[in-house]
Amino acid sequence: MKISMSVNYSGDVKAMADQVVEFEKAGVDLVWVAEAYGMDAPTVMGYLAAITETVEIASGILPIYTRTPTLLAMTAVGVDVLSNGRCVLGLGASGPQVIEGFHGVKYDAPLGRTREVVEICRKIWAREDKLVHNGKRYNMPLPEGEGTGLGKPLKIITHPPRPSIPILLASLGPKNVELTAEIADGWLPTLYVPERASMVWGEDLDRGYAKRDASLGQMDIMAGGMVAIGPEDEVAKYRDYGRGSTALYVGGMGAVGKNFYNSLFSRYGWESEAHEMQQLYLSGQKKEAEAKVPADFLKASSLIGDEGYVRERLAAYAESGVTYLNVSPVGPDPVGTIRKLRELM
C-alpha cells in the first residue's frame, strides 16, 4: 500500500503547504486538497506543485456541478504541467445543500453527469481529435438551435504531459459505487470499515468490474482513518477525535432520508445509532449526537494503538483491497507518526 492524506484547507494554508513538504520527506505518496465552500482546491494544488517534488497532488474533491467538464479537464492539465505529471483529478457529486445552496446550481442526474464528465475529460486529454460530444447532459459544440450557432469543435491547445490523468471518484451509494468500479481509476470512500466493506459494497463493485474496460487496469481504493502509534493507554484517547466528524456526517449532512452517510452507517449495521445521531444532531444536540457514535466504529475505522495492533489494522485494510492507505495522523508529532507508519508498512 501507498500512503495518502488530506491536508487542512482552512487556517494558515502556507504553513500547511510547508508541512506537506515534510510529509513528502516522511513517505507520503499522495495528498488530497479538499474543496467544500471555502478556498478552491486547484489554487492550493498549483502552489503545492511548485514546492514539492514527488508527492501526487489530488483534488479531494471537485464537484462535477461547479465547473464545466471542459474546465475540469483544463484545470487538471494545468496542475499536471506544473507538477510534472503528478496531478490526480478527484471528482464527486457533493450534495444538494452545497450545490444548490451555495452555488445555486440544480442538483440533478449525478450518475449520468459523472459518466459524461469522465468521458469528456479523457477525450480532451487524448487530443486524438477536436472535441465533439453529444450527450444527454452536455453537448460540445452546442447543437443547432441553441446558442448563437457560432460554436465549433476545438482541440485543447496545451499538450498534456500524459494522455490520461488519473480520475478518482468519491462515491458511497450502490449505483455510484458500481459506476466508479466501471469507469474510474480510483475510488475514494469515506467512513470506511475494512471488515464490513465487502458486505456493504461487494456486490456493487462486482457489477461495476464486470463492465470495466480492461485498458483501465486495476482500480485503486483509497481508504483509511486516523493513525496514532504508541501504548494503548497513551493513544486510546485519540479515537474520540473522530466523534465530531462522524456525528456531523452521519447526523447533520442532509435531511432525514437524504443523507448518504447516514444510509451507509445503517448498511454497516449501526442503524439505530445512525437514527439517534441524526435526530439529536438535527435538533441541535451535537454533543449528545457525538456521544452516540459507537466505540467499535471508532476503533474499526482507525489505526490507533500499539505497533502490533497497527500492523493488524494494516493487514485488514490491505485484505479489503485498499491500495492507498488514506490517513490522518493525530498527536503531537504527525510527521513522526507518518515515518513510523512507513516503517511498519
Rosetta silent file (secondary structure, phi, psi, omega in degrees, C-alpha in Angstrom):
SEQUENCE: MKISMSVNYSGDVKAMADQVVEFEKAGVDLVWVAEAYGMDAPTVMGYLAAITETVEIASGILPIYTRTPTLLAMTAVGVDVLSNGRCVLGLGASGPQVIEGFHGVKYDAPLGRTREVVEICRKIWAREDKLVHNGKRYNMPLPEGEGTGLGKPLKIITHPPRPSIPILLASLGPKNVELTAEIADGWLPTLYVPERASMVWGEDLDRGYAKRDASLGQMDIMAGGMVAIGPEDEVAKYRDYGRGSTALYVGGMGAVGKNFYNSLFSRYGWESEAHEMQQLYLSGQKKEAEAKVPADFLKASSLIGDEGYVRERLAAYAESGVTYLNVSPVGPDPVGTIRKLRELM
SCORE:     score description
SCORE:     0.000 S_00000001
   1 L     0.000  147.694  170.082    0.000    0.000    0.000 S_00000001
   2 E   -94.906  170.727 -179.565    0.940    3.613   -0.563 S_00000001
   3 E  -113.988  129.763  172.626    0.161    6.395    1.921 S_00000001
   4 E  -127.096  160.319  178.052   -2.185    9.284    1.204 S_00000001
   5 E  -157.804  150.906  176.020   -3.537   12.000    3.445 S_00000001
   6 E   -86.113  149.492  177.118   -5.797   15.034    3.320 S_00000001
   7 E  -110.954  149.139 -176.828   -4.419   18.483    4.053 S_00000001
   8 L   -69.156  124.334 -177.247   -6.217   21.142    6.056 S_00000001
   9 L   -99.541    7.995  174.491   -7.851   23.666    3.752 S_00000001
  10 L  -119.210  166.624 -179.218   -8.652   26.210    6.472 S_00000001
  11 L    83.209 -147.244 -176.471   -6.330   28.280    8.606 S_00000001
  12 L   -82.805   96.601 -174.281   -2.784   29.102    7.529 S_00000001
  13 H   -66.963  -36.752  179.861   -2.603   27.498    4.096 S_00000001
  14 H   -67.206  -36.835  176.262    1.059   28.386    3.528 S_00000001
  15 H   -66.057  -38.929  176.084    2.034   26.756    6.823 S_00000001
  16 H   -61.019  -43.265 -179.141    0.055   23.698    5.778 S_00000001
  17 H   -63.150  -39.900  176.598    1.908   23.627    2.462 S_00000001
  18 H   -61.789  -35.256  178.813    5.264   23.762    4.243 S_00000001
  19 H   -69.855  -32.711  176.609    4.144   20.790    6.327 S_00000001
  20 H   -59.369  -37.585  177.254    3.285   18.865    3.147 S_00000001
  21 H   -58.954  -41.338  178.507    6.951   19.171    2.183 S_00000001
  22 H   -69.738  -38.463  176.403    7.857   17.438    5.452 S_00000001
  23 H   -63.592  -36.765  176.959    5.190   14.772    4.938 S_00000001
  24 H   -60.325  -45.095  178.749    6.623   14.131    1.477 S_00000001
  25 H   -64.673  -31.739 -177.901   10.057   13.516    3.018 S_00000001
  26 H   -77.620  -14.530  176.089    8.478   11.208    5.625 S_00000001
  27 L   121.745   10.233  175.965    6.973    8.969    2.955 S_00000001
  28 L   -73.327  132.572 -176.637    3.538   10.286    1.981 S_00000001
  29 L   -94.706  -26.629 -175.584    2.803    9.358   -1.634 S_00000001
  30 E  -149.553  138.789  174.144   -0.331   11.435   -2.289 S_00000001
  31 E  -119.462  141.295  178.208   -2.029   14.439   -0.696 S_00000001
  32 E   -99.753  130.654  174.124   -5.701   15.381   -1.022 S_00000001
  33 E  -107.922  114.661 -174.054   -6.682   19.036   -1.279 S_00000001
  34 L   -77.124  157.124  170.573  -10.289   19.442   -0.201 S_00000001
  35 L  -140.813  112.071  178.615  -12.858   21.781   -1.692 S_00000001
  36 L  -112.157  -97.040  172.294  -16.034   22.447    0.278 S_00000001
  37 L  -141.288   48.441  175.121  -17.280   26.038    0.287 S_00000001
  38 L  -127.502 -125.435  177.167  -14.118   27.866    1.234 S_00000001
  39 L   -69.842  144.104  177.823  -10.921   28.225   -0.771 S_00000001
  40 L   -72.040  151.916 -176.611  -10.890   26.478   -4.129 S_00000001
  41 H   -75.064  -43.840 -174.436   -8.704   23.377   -4.410 S_00000001
  42 H   -59.547  -31.980  177.544   -6.812   23.982   -7.702 S_00000001
  43 H   -61.026  -45.931  179.285   -5.161   27.167   -6.408 S_00000001
  44 H   -67.804  -38.711  179.094   -3.679   25.242   -3.492 S_00000001
  45 H   -59.826  -41.823  178.625   -2.799   22.308   -5.750 S_00000001
  46 H   -64.425  -38.997  177.909   -0.786   24.609   -8.002 S_00000001
  47 H   -64.895  -43.233  178.286    1.086   26.054   -5.032 S_00000001
  48 H   -63.793  -35.384  178.592    1.910   22.552   -3.760 S_00000001
  49 H   -59.913  -33.614 -176.705    3.139   21.602   -7.221 S_00000001
  50 H   -75.973  -25.444 -172.112    5.718   24.391   -7.009 S_00000001
  51 H  -112.597    0.594  177.603    7.180   23.415   -3.629 S_00000001
  52 L  -117.186  170.913 -175.247    7.094   19.584   -3.757 S_00000001
  53 L  -124.738  -38.058 -171.701    8.920   17.075   -5.916 S_00000001
  54 L  -123.500  -25.598 -172.896    7.420   13.575   -5.754 S_00000001
  55 L   -68.001  137.393  173.754    4.081   13.564   -3.947 S_00000001
  56 E   -72.164  145.033 -175.084    0.944   13.146   -6.077 S_00000001
  57 E  -119.930  112.936 -172.365   -1.459   16.080   -5.756 S_00000001
  58 E  -117.153  142.841  169.882   -5.141   15.200   -5.813 S_00000001
  59 E   -81.905  132.550 -173.569   -8.324   17.211   -5.650 S_00000001
  60 L  -140.536   69.050   11.876  -10.453   15.738   -2.942 S_00000001
  61 L  -136.843  163.671  169.283  -12.946   16.508   -4.362 S_00000001
  62 E   -93.050  123.972  178.782  -14.025   18.851   -7.156 S_00000001
  63 E   -69.576  139.766 -176.877  -17.827   18.766   -7.514 S_00000001
  64 L   -70.167  -15.973 -175.660  -18.963   17.943  -11.043 S_00000001
  65 L   -87.532  -19.027 -168.330  -21.640   20.664  -10.949 S_00000001
  66 L   -92.926   -6.225  177.621  -19.482   23.710  -10.264 S_00000001
  67 L  -141.872  153.066  173.529  -17.341   23.655  -13.421 S_00000001
  68 L   -68.002  156.339  176.107  -17.942   22.594  -16.994 S_00000001
  69 H   -56.127  -36.898 -179.547  -16.431   19.220  -17.942 S_00000001
  70 H   -65.164  -42.040  178.976  -14.044   21.072  -20.222 S_00000001
  71 H   -67.062  -36.824  174.830  -12.825   23.339  -17.421 S_00000001
  72 H   -58.006  -45.104  179.453  -12.295   20.322  -15.160 S_00000001
  73 H   -64.539  -42.495  179.730  -10.089   18.794  -17.863 S_00000001
  74 H   -64.471  -41.244  179.062   -8.203   22.073  -18.409 S_00000001
  75 H   -61.504  -44.168  178.644   -7.632   22.517  -14.673 S_00000001
  76 H   -63.001  -38.709  177.428   -6.197   19.034  -14.358 S_00000001
  77 H   -63.686  -41.380  179.428   -3.862   19.702  -17.283 S_00000001
  78 H   -59.660  -47.432  179.436   -2.666   22.907  -15.650 S_00000001
  79 H   -67.408  -35.507 -179.847   -1.779   21.173  -12.389 S_00000001
  80 H   -65.959  -38.526  177.548   -0.239   18.252  -14.296 S_00000001
  81 H   -64.880  -47.533 -176.924    2.019   20.618  -16.241 S_00000001
  82 H   -66.648  -28.222 -175.640    3.121   22.479  -13.099 S_00000001
  83 L  -100.886    4.733 -176.910    3.767   19.262  -11.173 S_00000001
  84 L    58.221   47.789  172.177    5.491   17.321  -13.972 S_00000001
  85 L    84.324   33.127 -179.168    2.735   14.709  -14.180 S_00000001
  86 L  -113.999   10.712 -178.366    1.648   14.410  -10.538 S_00000001
  87 E   -79.321  141.696  170.843   -1.970   15.581  -10.770 S_00000001
  88 E  -128.788  126.809 -176.647   -4.854   13.325   -9.760 S_00000001
  89 E   -95.291  103.594  175.907   -8.367   14.520  -10.541 S_00000001
  90 E   -93.319  124.466 -176.756  -10.739   13.613   -7.730 S_00000001
  91 E  -123.221  154.796  175.701  -14.385   14.183   -8.644 S_00000001
  92 E  -164.951  171.386 -177.860  -17.683   13.741   -6.844 S_00000001
  93 L   -88.955  -12.475 -172.684  -21.284   14.881   -6.806 S_00000001
  94 L    56.593 -138.618 -178.989  -21.127   16.601   -3.395 S_00000001
  95 L  -152.002  164.286 -175.227  -24.707   17.138   -2.176 S_00000001
  96 H   -63.411  -28.162 -179.979  -27.702   19.387   -2.792 S_00000001
  97 H   -59.681  -44.809 -178.839  -27.084   21.514    0.315 S_00000001
  98 H   -81.000  -46.135 -173.771  -23.812   22.836   -1.122 S_00000001
  99 H   -66.403  -47.302 -179.476  -24.575   22.629   -4.854 S_00000001
 100 H   -84.707  -34.250 -176.063  -27.996   24.249   -4.731 S_00000001
 101 H   -78.341  -43.533 -175.054  -27.487   26.300   -1.559 S_00000001
 102 L   -95.626  -38.812 -176.610  -24.025   27.786   -2.133 S_00000001
 103 L   -95.987  -17.771  179.950  -23.589   27.537   -5.910 S_00000001
 104 L    67.893   31.567 -179.244  -27.214   27.970   -6.957 S_00000001
 105 L  -116.258  137.636 -179.049  -26.976   25.092   -9.433 S_00000001
 106 L   -63.553  132.063  178.676  -29.605   22.393   -9.780 S_00000001
 107 L   -93.336   99.792 -177.008  -28.519   19.052   -8.300 S_00000001
 108 L  -142.830  153.615  172.127  -29.692   16.512  -10.844 S_00000001
 109 L    46.078   54.710 -177.509  -28.637   13.262  -12.540 S_00000001
 110 H   -59.621  -37.847 -179.225  -25.365   12.719  -10.602 S_00000001
 111 H   -68.301  -48.769 -178.997  -24.688    9.339  -12.239 S_00000001
 112 H   -62.869  -41.865  179.037  -25.344   10.478  -15.792 S_00000001
 113 H   -65.196  -42.584 -179.801  -23.348   13.662  -15.355 S_00000001
 114 H   -60.000  -46.235 -179.867  -20.409   11.832  -13.793 S_00000001
 115 H   -58.335  -45.153 -177.854  -20.217    9.353  -16.675 S_00000001
 116 H   -69.322  -39.750  179.503  -20.237   12.130  -19.271 S_00000001
 117 H   -59.557  -45.732 -179.932  -17.726   14.302  -17.385 S_00000001
 118 H   -62.174  -43.997 -179.777  -15.241   11.424  -17.216 S_00000001
 119 H   -62.638  -43.219 -178.485  -15.717   10.640  -20.910 S_00000001
 120 H   -66.227  -44.468  178.849  -15.247   14.276  -21.942 S_00000001
 121 H   -57.501  -45.914 -178.006  -12.105   14.745  -19.837 S_00000001
 122 H   -66.691  -34.314  175.264  -10.480   11.682  -21.352 S_00000001
 123 H   -62.806  -44.688 -177.905  -11.345   12.830  -24.889 S_00000001
 124 H   -63.417  -46.672 -176.817   -9.736   16.217  -24.243 S_00000001
 125 H   -66.038  -34.787 -177.451   -6.550   14.774  -22.757 S_00000001
 126 H   -67.161  -30.527  179.947   -6.099   12.226  -25.558 S_00000001
 127 L    53.939   32.332  179.307   -6.073   15.021  -28.212 S_00000001
 128 L   -77.345  -23.923  179.978   -6.905   12.478  -30.892 S_00000001
 129 L  -161.441  172.042  174.256   -9.387   14.840  -32.500 S_00000001
 130 L   -64.985  149.355 -174.367  -11.273   18.057  -31.896 S_00000001
 131 L   -71.984  119.180  170.835  -13.767   17.778  -29.064 S_00000001
 132 L  -133.332  123.551  179.151  -17.198   16.615  -30.149 S_00000001
 133 E  -141.715  122.791  177.376  -19.578   15.237  -27.540 S_00000001
 134 E  -117.307   97.016 -177.131  -23.261   14.598  -27.966 S_00000001
 135 L  -123.293 -178.078  179.929  -24.709   13.535  -24.632 S_00000001
 136 L   -76.999  -32.192 -176.326  -27.863   13.832  -22.609 S_00000001
 137 L  -107.747  -27.623 -176.086  -26.421   16.461  -20.264 S_00000001
 138 L  -132.977  139.741  175.722  -23.549   18.001  -22.220 S_00000001
 139 E  -136.898  125.970  176.228  -23.062   18.893  -25.882 S_00000001
 140 E  -131.604  120.692  -11.792  -19.906   20.279  -27.448 S_00000001
 141 L   -67.067  170.141  175.323  -20.431   22.214  -29.658 S_00000001
 142 L   -61.058  141.337 -178.400  -23.981   23.259  -28.792 S_00000001
 143 L   -69.652  164.004  179.810  -26.469   21.748  -31.245 S_00000001
 144 L   -57.921  135.698 -178.597  -28.230   23.745  -33.924 S_00000001
 145 L    97.643   -9.214  176.224  -30.946   25.912  -32.480 S_00000001
 146 L  -117.927  141.943  179.186  -29.123   26.562  -29.210 S_00000001
 147 L    70.188 -155.782 -176.565  -26.831   29.480  -28.574 S_00000001
 148 L   -85.282  -16.889 -174.513  -25.524   31.685  -31.378 S_00000001
 149 L    84.693    4.703 -176.970  -24.717   28.876  -33.777 S_00000001
 150 L   -96.987   -5.153 -179.741  -21.092   30.019  -33.897 S_00000001
 151 L   -65.364  145.377  178.839  -19.629   27.267  -31.740 S_00000001
 152 L  -142.544  154.814  179.310  -17.167   24.928  -33.415 S_00000001
 153 L   -62.761  137.424  179.260  -15.164   21.852  -32.377 S_00000001
 154 L  -133.081  158.627  175.435  -11.816   22.692  -30.800 S_00000001
 155 L  -115.624  137.689 -179.211   -8.793   20.777  -29.520 S_00000001
 156 L   -54.770  132.998 -176.513   -7.075   21.784  -26.282 S_00000001
 157 L   -68.156  -46.677 -178.403   -4.085   23.979  -27.133 S_00000001
 158 L   -69.047  134.123  174.480   -1.838   22.709  -24.346 S_00000001
 159 L   -85.100  111.128 -179.306   -0.315   19.296  -24.925 S_00000001
 160 L   -60.126  144.358  177.235   -0.932   17.414  -21.652 S_00000001
 161 L   -59.730  -27.780 -179.664    2.157   15.724  -20.181 S_00000001
 162 L  -129.450  145.839  179.510    0.164   12.494  -20.121 S_00000001
 163 L   -71.166  -12.778  177.165   -2.536   11.217  -22.495 S_00000001
 164 L  -151.360  129.042  177.419   -4.675   10.358  -19.477 S_00000001
 165 L   -99.888  135.441 -178.217   -4.738   11.833  -15.978 S_00000001
 166 L   -58.629  133.525  177.204   -5.997    9.523  -13.194 S_00000001
 167 E  -113.270  123.027  176.983   -9.623   10.166  -12.266 S_00000001
 168 E  -111.987  141.085  179.558  -10.823    9.189   -8.806 S_00000001
 169 E  -116.120  133.393  173.645  -14.463    9.234   -7.800 S_00000001
 170 L   -92.035  115.774 -175.489  -15.804    9.777   -4.294 S_00000001
 171 L  -147.900  153.311 -178.560  -18.910    7.605   -4.012 S_00000001
 172 L  -133.055  -43.587 -175.574  -20.958    5.793   -1.384 S_00000001
 173 L   -69.944  159.311 -175.835  -24.336    4.697   -2.751 S_00000001
 174 H   -54.041  -50.808 -177.619  -24.817    1.392   -4.607 S_00000001
 175 H   -68.912  -36.592  178.739  -25.250    2.832   -8.108 S_00000001
 176 H   -65.789  -41.786  179.708  -22.488    5.395   -7.612 S_00000001
 177 H   -68.009  -38.460  176.639  -20.024    2.739   -6.445 S_00000001
 178 H   -60.118  -44.765  178.290  -20.983    0.491   -9.356 S_00000001
 179 H   -63.096  -41.493  179.033  -20.289    3.338  -11.788 S_00000001
 180 H   -58.085  -47.169 -179.486  -16.970    4.067  -10.059 S_00000001
 181 H   -64.936  -24.741  179.753  -15.823    0.463  -10.449 S_00000001
 182 H   -79.535  -41.534 -166.895  -16.776    0.615  -14.122 S_00000001
 183 H  -122.213  -13.061 -171.021  -15.093    3.849  -15.232 S_00000001
 184 L   -93.820  157.610  172.640  -12.744    5.312  -12.591 S_00000001
 185 L   -81.857  -23.809 -179.721   -9.031    4.909  -11.993 S_00000001
 186 E  -156.183  160.161 -177.708   -9.610    5.067   -8.250 S_00000001
 187 E  -124.827  131.523  179.203  -12.298    5.091   -5.577 S_00000001
 188 L  -117.259   88.676  173.355  -12.400    7.357   -2.520 S_00000001
 189 L   -82.930  169.100  176.017  -14.939    6.049    0.022 S_00000001
 190 L  -132.832  166.918 -175.654  -15.379    7.573    3.451 S_00000001
 191 L    51.196   47.678 -170.049  -16.272    6.222    6.911 S_00000001
 192 L   -87.187  126.283  174.863  -14.541    3.053    5.736 S_00000001
 193 L  -117.145  106.505 -170.233  -14.560   -0.094    7.892 S_00000001
 194 H   -57.525  -38.735 -177.920  -12.426   -2.724    6.129 S_00000001
 195 H   -69.509  -20.347 -178.082  -14.065   -5.758    7.748 S_00000001
 196 H  -109.519   -2.093 -175.135  -17.540   -4.579    6.666 S_00000001
 197 H   -62.353  -44.467 -179.005  -16.670   -3.048    3.291 S_00000001
 198 H   -64.369  -37.774  178.528  -17.356   -6.173    1.269 S_00000001
 199 H   -61.180  -37.703 -176.159  -20.708   -6.667    2.997 S_00000001
 200 H   -86.202  -45.020 -171.013  -21.773   -3.144    2.047 S_00000001
 201 H  -114.083   -4.030 -172.475  -20.138   -2.592   -1.340 S_00000001
 202 H   -55.451  -49.199 -178.268  -19.014   -6.017   -2.598 S_00000001
 203 H   -67.692  -37.361  178.935  -21.897   -6.643   -4.994 S_00000001
 204 H   -63.255  -45.440  178.437  -21.849   -3.050   -6.245 S_00000001
 205 H   -63.191  -42.345 -178.923  -18.138   -3.266   -7.022 S_00000001
 206 H   -62.283  -40.882  178.375  -18.523   -6.625   -8.741 S_00000001
 207 H   -63.239  -40.133  178.463  -21.256   -5.299  -11.037 S_00000001
 208 H   -69.050  -42.937  179.041  -19.059   -2.381  -11.997 S_00000001
 209 H   -60.208  -33.565 -178.807  -15.953   -4.511  -12.520 S_00000001
 210 H   -64.013  -24.019 -179.541  -17.934   -6.779  -14.859 S_00000001
 211 L  -104.511    2.961 -173.310  -18.415   -3.796  -17.229 S_00000001
 212 L   -73.750  136.021  174.749  -14.945   -2.300  -16.775 S_00000001
 213 L   -69.886  126.843 -176.829  -12.721   -1.728  -19.813 S_00000001
 214 H   -60.007  -26.242 -178.247   -9.610   -3.865  -19.346 S_00000001
 215 H   -67.412  -17.555  178.519   -7.425   -0.999  -20.601 S_00000001
 216 H   -73.558  -22.054 -177.919   -8.179    0.925  -17.386 S_00000001
 217 L    74.130 -167.188 -177.984   -6.296   -1.634  -15.307 S_00000001
 218 L   -70.860  140.308  176.297   -6.900   -2.211  -11.598 S_00000001
 219 L   -83.621  128.605  174.508   -8.911    0.405   -9.712 S_00000001
 220 E   -73.486  146.034  174.323   -7.112    1.948   -6.746 S_00000001
 221 E  -120.165  121.313 -177.292   -9.001    2.093   -3.450 S_00000001
 222 E  -109.736  106.037 -177.855   -8.089    4.977   -1.128 S_00000001
 223 E  -153.756  157.144  179.721   -9.332    4.464    2.420 S_00000001
 224 L   173.217 -137.073 -178.551   -8.109    4.582    5.990 S_00000001
 225 L   175.512 -166.025  178.147   -8.560    6.726    9.069 S_00000001
 226 E   -65.146  148.575  178.598   -6.817    8.411   11.975 S_00000001
 227 E  -135.146  132.444  172.368   -3.447    6.974   12.976 S_00000001
 228 E  -149.831  131.911 -173.385   -1.536    7.160   16.263 S_00000001
 229 E  -119.882  120.662  179.782    1.088    4.624   17.296 S_00000001
 230 L   169.536 -177.873  177.991    2.021    4.025   20.925 S_00000001
 231 L   -55.170  140.947 -175.982    0.960    2.314   24.161 S_00000001
 232 H   -54.212  -41.660 -176.680   -2.810    1.834   24.324 S_00000001
 233 H   -69.834  -13.326  178.521   -3.180    3.884   27.494 S_00000001
 234 H   -97.441  -32.948 -172.722   -1.490    6.839   25.766 S_00000001
 235 H  -105.946  -12.365 -176.932   -3.149    6.819   22.339 S_00000001
 236 H   -56.647  -33.570 -177.689   -6.671    5.445   23.009 S_00000001
 237 H   -60.719  -25.387 -177.071   -7.934    8.980   23.718 S_00000001
 238 H   -69.778  -21.374  178.492   -7.320    9.964   20.102 S_00000001
 239 H   -60.611  -33.465 -179.285  -10.135    7.705   18.881 S_00000001
 240 H   -67.572  -14.864  175.803  -12.606   10.151   20.383 S_00000001
 241 H   -60.960  -24.507 -178.654  -11.311   12.786   17.957 S_00000001
 242 H   -80.206   -7.406 -177.120  -13.455   11.027   15.350 S_00000001
 243 H   -65.234  -43.771 -176.927  -16.708   11.634   17.185 S_00000001
 244 H   -61.752  -50.342 -177.908  -17.240   15.176   15.939 S_00000001
 245 H   -68.231  -37.858  179.299  -16.763   14.487   12.235 S_00000001
 246 H   -64.626  -44.965  178.384  -18.709   11.210   12.360 S_00000001
 247 H   -63.325  -37.633  178.436  -21.661   12.855   14.103 S_00000001
 248 H   -61.950  -50.099 -176.761  -21.533   15.727   11.602 S_00000001
 249 H   -70.199  -50.813 -175.957  -21.610   13.462    8.559 S_00000001
 250 H   -71.625  -35.068 -175.876  -23.979   10.779    9.832 S_00000001
 251 H   -95.566  -35.897 -168.642  -26.210   13.176   11.738 S_00000001
 252 H  -114.204   -8.079 -177.553  -26.027   16.536   10.031 S_00000001
 253 L   -87.551   92.122  179.561  -25.156   16.158    6.345 S_00000001
 254 L   103.479  171.875 -179.604  -28.528   16.375    4.624 S_00000001
 255 L   -88.491  172.329  176.569  -32.129   15.943    5.652 S_00000001
 256 L   -60.481  129.027 -178.164  -33.843   12.841    7.001 S_00000001
 257 L    83.369   -5.350 -178.422  -33.950   10.283    4.205 S_00000001
 258 L  -131.120   35.084  179.975  -31.457   12.336    2.150 S_00000001
 259 L  -119.642  108.594 -176.084  -28.195   11.720    3.988 S_00000001
 260 H   -62.210  -37.323 -176.519  -25.798    9.407    2.114 S_00000001
 261 H   -72.425  -36.113  176.897  -23.559    8.943    5.177 S_00000001
 262 H   -64.399  -41.318  178.169  -26.477    8.055    7.421 S_00000001
 263 H   -63.297  -40.626  178.459  -27.566    5.415    4.920 S_00000001
 264 H   -62.122  -45.773 -178.758  -24.046    3.993    4.834 S_00000001
 265 H   -60.089  -38.333  177.486  -23.880    3.772    8.618 S_00000001
 266 H   -66.524  -40.485  179.278  -27.185    1.884    8.605 S_00000001
 267 H   -65.286  -30.970  176.053  -25.913   -0.501    5.936 S_00000001
 268 H   -65.551  -23.736 -178.015  -22.877   -1.207    8.116 S_00000001
 269 L   118.034   -2.797  178.499  -25.247   -2.450   10.826 S_00000001
 270 L  -100.174   55.403 -173.910  -25.404    0.594   13.108 S_00000001
 271 H   -67.474  -46.895 -178.134  -28.953    1.509   12.082 S_00000001
 272 H   -65.514  -39.350  178.385  -30.285    2.547   15.493 S_00000001
 273 H   -65.115  -38.828  178.131  -27.168    4.608   16.222 S_00000001
 274 H   -62.385  -42.510  179.425  -27.466    6.320   12.833 S_00000001
 275 H   -64.319  -44.891 -178.967  -31.086    7.205   13.571 S_00000001
 276 H   -64.391  -43.921  179.770  -30.266    8.530   17.042 S_00000001
 277 H   -60.126  -42.029 -177.984  -27.333   10.617   15.826 S_00000001
 278 H   -67.031  -44.660  179.784  -29.458   12.219   13.138 S_00000001
 279 H   -60.290  -44.239 -179.036  -32.352   13.005   15.458 S_00000001
 280 H   -68.452  -46.420 -175.244  -30.029   14.568   18.005 S_00000001
 281 H   -64.546  -44.458 -177.758  -27.847   16.475   15.559 S_00000001
 282 H   -70.710  -16.875  176.343  -30.723   17.982   13.604 S_00000001
 283 L   -95.042    7.379  175.839  -32.343   19.129   16.843 S_00000001
 284 L    91.342    2.538 -178.430  -29.183   20.999   17.813 S_00000001
 285 L   -95.113   70.859 -172.593  -27.870   18.455   20.343 S_00000001
 286 H   -67.952  -43.092 -179.571  -24.464   17.995   18.721 S_00000001
 287 H   -64.640  -37.997  177.060  -22.560   16.812   21.797 S_00000001
 288 H   -65.783  -36.124  176.856  -25.265   14.254   22.535 S_00000001
 289 H   -65.483  -40.738  178.773  -25.012   13.044   18.922 S_00000001
 290 H   -61.752  -36.937 -179.782  -21.250   12.673   19.276 S_00000001
 291 H   -65.899  -21.092 -178.577  -21.754   10.532   22.380 S_00000001
 292 L   -86.279   -6.780  177.906  -23.845    8.113   20.312 S_00000001
 293 L   -65.005  122.819 -175.770  -21.008    7.327   17.874 S_00000001
 294 L   -63.367  135.137  178.727  -20.245    3.629   18.557 S_00000001
 295 H   -62.577  -34.135 -179.436  -16.852    2.989   20.132 S_00000001
 296 H   -69.878  -28.159  173.716  -16.420   -0.110   17.997 S_00000001
 297 H   -67.515  -45.582 -178.819  -16.833    2.023   14.850 S_00000001
 298 H   -60.480  -35.591  179.898  -14.164    4.455   16.048 S_00000001
 299 H   -75.120  -41.927 -175.240  -11.794    1.568   16.697 S_00000001
 300 H   -74.607  -22.690 -176.126  -12.512   -0.314   13.459 S_00000001
 301 L  -101.224   19.341 -179.252  -12.222    2.769   11.230 S_00000001
 302 L  -141.679  174.363  176.104   -8.806    3.896   12.518 S_00000001
 303 E  -125.051   70.115 -175.914   -5.233    2.772   13.084 S_00000001
 304 E  -122.600  118.082 -178.999   -4.743    3.785   16.699 S_00000001
 305 E   161.037 -167.464  178.806   -2.885    1.525   19.098 S_00000001
 306 L   -76.814  175.798 -173.995    0.462   -0.112   19.736 S_00000001
 307 H   -58.601  -41.017 -179.885    2.675   -1.369   16.918 S_00000001
 308 H   -62.824  -42.334 -179.658    1.182   -4.853   16.945 S_00000001
 309 H   -67.116  -41.500  179.845   -2.365   -3.539   16.714 S_00000001
 310 H   -64.156  -37.195  175.184   -1.499   -1.110   13.924 S_00000001
 311 H   -60.628  -40.210  177.555    0.102   -3.970   11.970 S_00000001
 312 H   -62.285  -41.511  178.945   -3.181   -5.890   12.325 S_00000001
 313 H   -67.350  -38.454  176.891   -5.121   -2.892   11.002 S_00000001
 314 H   -59.213  -42.887  178.989   -2.709   -2.531    8.081 S_00000001
 315 H   -64.154  -38.680  179.990   -3.347   -6.176    7.191 S_00000001
 316 H   -65.313  -42.985  178.694   -7.114   -5.654    7.416 S_00000001
 317 H   -65.320  -43.419  179.596   -7.048   -2.676    5.068 S_00000001
 318 H   -62.734  -41.866 -178.843   -4.810   -4.499    2.602 S_00000001
 319 H   -64.962  -30.159 -179.952   -7.021   -7.586    2.676 S_00000001
 320 L   -79.896   -3.935  175.786  -10.091   -5.461    1.892 S_00000001
 321 L   105.340    3.157 -179.130   -8.411   -4.204   -1.293 S_00000001
 322 L   -67.438  131.333  178.620   -7.068   -0.811   -0.180 S_00000001
 323 L  -109.724  -25.850  171.830   -4.100    0.316   -2.285 S_00000001
 324 E  -120.226  115.256  177.565   -3.635    3.811   -0.827 S_00000001
 325 E   -79.782  110.011 -174.386   -3.924    3.984    2.948 S_00000001
 326 E   -92.563  106.452 -168.144   -5.609    7.343    3.480 S_00000001
 327 E  -119.996  158.455  171.953   -4.589    8.506    6.957 S_00000001
 328 E  -127.365  100.510 -179.836   -4.916   11.430    9.346 S_00000001
 329 E   -68.468  134.258  178.005   -2.046   11.429   11.864 S_00000001
 330 L  -123.147  154.910 -177.430   -3.097   12.641   15.312 S_00000001
 331 L   114.797 -178.259 -172.638   -0.968   13.503   18.289 S_00000001
 332 L   -74.232  -17.726 -175.059    1.951   15.852   18.953 S_00000001
 333 L  -134.133   75.669 -176.237    4.235   14.660   16.118 S_00000001
 334 H   -62.025  -37.288  179.431    2.258   13.978   12.918 S_00000001
 335 H   -66.264  -42.722  177.208    5.344   13.810   10.680 S_00000001
 336 H   -62.971  -34.732  177.600    6.995   11.332   13.062 S_00000001
 337 H   -64.043  -41.208  177.620    3.799    9.267   13.043 S_00000001
 338 H   -64.094  -41.054  178.232    3.962    9.007    9.256 S_00000001
 339 H   -60.795  -44.364 -179.558    7.602    7.914    9.441 S_00000001
 340 H   -65.537  -40.001  178.416    6.698    5.205   11.971 S_00000001
 341 H   -62.650  -41.550  178.462    3.743    4.060    9.882 S_00000001
 342 H   -61.039  -40.017  177.598    6.011    3.764    6.840 S_00000001
 343 H   -62.095  -44.517 -179.167    8.397    1.594    8.868 S_00000001
 344 H   -65.502  -33.959  179.422    5.577   -0.702    9.956 S_00000001
 345 L   -71.456    0.000    0.000    4.325   -0.987    6.392 S_00000001
